[in-house]
Amino acid sequence: MTHRQAVWVMVAVTLMWSIAGVVSRWLESARGFEVTFWRSAFNALTLVLLLSWLKGPGPLWATLRGGGRALWASGACWAVMYTAFMMALTLTSVANVLVTMALGPLFTALLARVALGHRLAARTWGAIALAGAGIAWMYGHEVTSGDSSALLGTLVALAVPVAAAINWTLLQHSKGRGQAGEAPPDMLSAVLIGAVLSAAVTLPLAWPLATSAHDLGLLALLGSVQLAIPCLLAVAVARVLSGPEISLLGLLEVIFGVLWAWLGVNEAPSWAVLAGGSLVLVSLVGNELLGLRRRAAAPLA
């Protein structure tokens, strides 16, 4: 895959990720934990089929049996992300959820500083401060509006970037083991573990299941096209694009997702979300662009 092809694949990935909000608004009867269960179940089924095709069923099950604590800890992080994301969408607006999720790169930078000893550039500290102001603006509006459901949904959505930051740190630690000569686990299988865990945890809470055939079709779309396929494509893209490039392109999910909800179900974001979200996106884009510029200039120094 060339660099240009990888960029376009990543754009396609963000397009697939971004349909979650608008599709969830088209559901007729499925609500709450039932939405999360079916999405995770269809995600798990699709991943079993795709990974078995790519790896073969024997190597896949061998990886799951012998992956160790890092693999299962990463799977638990994926389960939190799957579950919290869909639950948040049932409680608050698509824009609230996506803007809150966009904090993932900054949370990751902070956790890497604490857990792995990575030094943060001044631009990253500035981005964290600016993004924090944007989120505080959003949260302040939810508190003053008295909409407890929207506030709860935003707080639930916050679990997604936190779990993503922990997951990234685990992946970095696993990569370090590989560089030290140890055999790192195949962390791609953690995506499947997360789907199975999410489905298993939410099934008792979703019982008895009463989803219509119409909703099952939409949830199958979410589990396969919106989640399983783009996750595997993102792993392939990560072999070609740098971390900052992926983070920057990944922000398209916020823009696409808000537009889909606006056009598809007339869910316009509030002024507080537009203002706070703009601060978050500006801080993230500025941080990543400065990082790319510094890396491009480094060989010339």
N, C-alpha and C positions, 0 to 999 in steps of 0.2 A: 504494500500500500504506500503510495507516494504521500508527501506532506499535504498537498492540495486535496487529494482524495480523502485523507484522514480528517481534514477540516470539514469537508462536506458531510462525511459520515457522522461526525460529532453534531453538526447542525441537525441532521436527520434524527439523531438520538434525542436531542432536546425537544424536537417536535413531537416525537412519540411520548416522551415523558410528560409533556405539557398538556396532553388531552385528559389527564385524570380528573381535573376539576370539572370541566364541562360535561364529561361522560357521567360523573357521579351525580350531577344535577338532573340527568335524564332518567334516573332510576325511579320506578313507580312505587314499589313496595318494600324493597330491601332498605334497612336502616341500621345505623350503629355498628355493633360488632358483627352482624351478619354480612355487611358490606365487606368488612375487613377479612372475614373468614373466607368468603368465596373468592375474593381477589387473590389472597395468599394461596389458596388451594389450587386455583388455575395457574398461578405463577409456578408453584411447585411441580405440577404436572408437566407444564411446558418445559421447565428446566430439566426434569428427568429425561424427557424425550430428546432435547437438544444436546445435553451433556453426554447422554448415552451414545448418541450419534457421533459426536465429536471425539469422545474418549474411548467409547466402548463400555458396555455395562460393567465388565469386570474391574477395570481401572477406576471407574467412578466409585463403586462400592468399597474398593480397597482404600481409596483416599478418605472416604467418610469414616471408615473403621480406624484408620491409623493416623488421622490428621493431627491429633493431639489437642491440647488446651487452647492454643492460639486459634485453630480453625473453628472450634466450637464457640469461643468467645466472640470471634468475628461474626459467626452465625447469629449469636444472640443480639449483637448490635444491628444486624440486618433485620431481625425480627422486630426490634423496637422501632426501627425506621418505618417498616411496612405498616405496623399497627398504628403508631402515632400519627402517621401521615393521613391515613384514611379516616381515623377517628376525628382528627382536627377538621377535615373537610366537611364532616357532618355537623360540626358545631359553629364554624365561622366561615367567612368568605374565602374564596380561592386566593384572592390577592393577599390577605392576611397570612395564609399558610405559606405561600410561595416566598413572600418577602422574608418571613421568619426563617424559612429553610435556607435562604441565601447567605445566612450568617455562618454556614458551615466552614468555609475556608478560614475565616477569622478565628473561630473556636478551635479549629485544627492548629493554627499557628500558635495560639496560647497554650494548648495542651502539649504541643511538641516542645515548647520552651520549658515547660515544667517537667515533663516525663522524659524527654530525650535530650534536653540540654541545648536545643537549637536556639541560636541567637536571633532575635527579631530586629529587622531593620527599622529605622525611624519612620519610614513611610508606612510600615505595617502597623506600628503603634498609632500613627495618625489615622489610618483607616479604621482601626478598632474603635477609636474615640468617636469618629464621625458616624460610623455605623451604629454604635451604641446610642448616640443622640437620636438617630432616626428611629430605632426600635423603641426608645423611651417615649418618643413622640407618639408612636402608634399605641403603645400600651397605655399611655396617659389618656388618650382619647377613649379607649375602651373602658377605662375605669370611670371617667367622668360621664360617659354616656349611660352608665348603669346597665349595659347589656352584659349580664353575667355569662351567658352562653358564648358570646363572641370572645370575651376575655379568657374563658376556660379553653376555648378552641385554640387561641393564640398560644396559651401556656402549653397545651398538649403538643402543638406544632414545634415548640422549642426543643422537645425531646429529640426531634429528627436531626438537627445540626449537632447536638451534643453527642448522640450516638454515632453520627458520621465522623466526628472528630476522634472519638475513642477508636473507631474502626480503622481510620487512617493511621493512627499511632500504632495499632497492632500490626498493620501491614508494613509500616516502616521498620518496626522491630523484627518482623519476620524476614524482611529483605536484608537487614543487618546480619541475621543468622546465616543467610545464604552467602553473604560476602565473607563471613568468618569461616566458611568451609562446611557448615552444617547444611543438611538438606531441608529447606523450608517447605512447609505444607503448601499444597495447591489451594490457595485461598479462594479461587473461583468457586469451589464447591461450597464455600461458606454462604454464598448467595442462595443455594438450594436449602441449606440447613435453616437459614433465616425464614424462608418461605414456609417450611414444614413446621417450625416452632410457632410462627405467627398463627398459622391455621389451627394448630393443636391447642394453643392457649385461648383463642377466641371462639372455638367451636362450642364449648360448654356455655359460654356467655351468650352465644347467638341462638342456642337451642330453645324452642323448636324452630326449625328452618321453615320459612314461609315465602321464599323468594319466587317470583313469577318467572315464567319462561323468558319473557322479555328482558327482565333484569339479569337473568343468568347469562344471556347472550352478551349484554353489556359488560358484566363482570368478567366473563371469559376474555373479552377484548382487553380489559384492563390488565388482567393477569398475564396475558401473552404478549400482545402488541405494545401495551404501554409500559410493561415492566420487564418481563423475562428477556425478550429479544433485544431491547436497547441496552440492558445491563451487560449482555454478552458482547454487543458491539462496542460498548464503552471500554471494555477490557482490551479488545483488539486495538482500539484507537490509542490507548495508553502506551502501547509499544512504539508509537510513532510521534505523538505530540508530547510536549513537555507539560509538567504539572500546571504552571501558570496559564498555558494556552487552554488546557482542558477546563480550568476554573473559570477563565474568561468566557469561553464558549458556552459553558454550562449555565451562565447567567441568562442565556436566551430562553431557558425554560420559564423564568419569571415573566419575561415579556410575552412570550407565546401563550403561557397559561392564563394570564390576565386578559389578553385579547380574546382567546377562545371563550372564556366565561362571559366577557362583555358582549361578544357577537352572538354566541350560541344560546345564552339564557338571560341576556340583558342584566348581568350582575356587574354593575359599574362599581369600581372601587371608590371608597370614601376619600374626601380631601386629605384626611389624616394619613391614610395608607399611601396616597400618591406622594405626599410631602415626605413622610418618613421613609417610604420605599425608595424615593429618589435619592435621599441621603445614603441609604445602604448601598444602592447600585453604584452611585458615584464613587463612594469609598472603595468598593471592591474593584471596579473597573480601573480606577486610578492606581490602586496598589498593584494590580496585575500588569498593567501597561508599563509602569515604572520598572517593575521587576524584569519584564521582557527586554526593555530598553537597556537596562544595566547588564543583563546577560549578553545581549548582542554586542555591547561595547567592550565587554571584558577582554576578548582576545586582542583588541586593538590597544589596550592599556599597556 
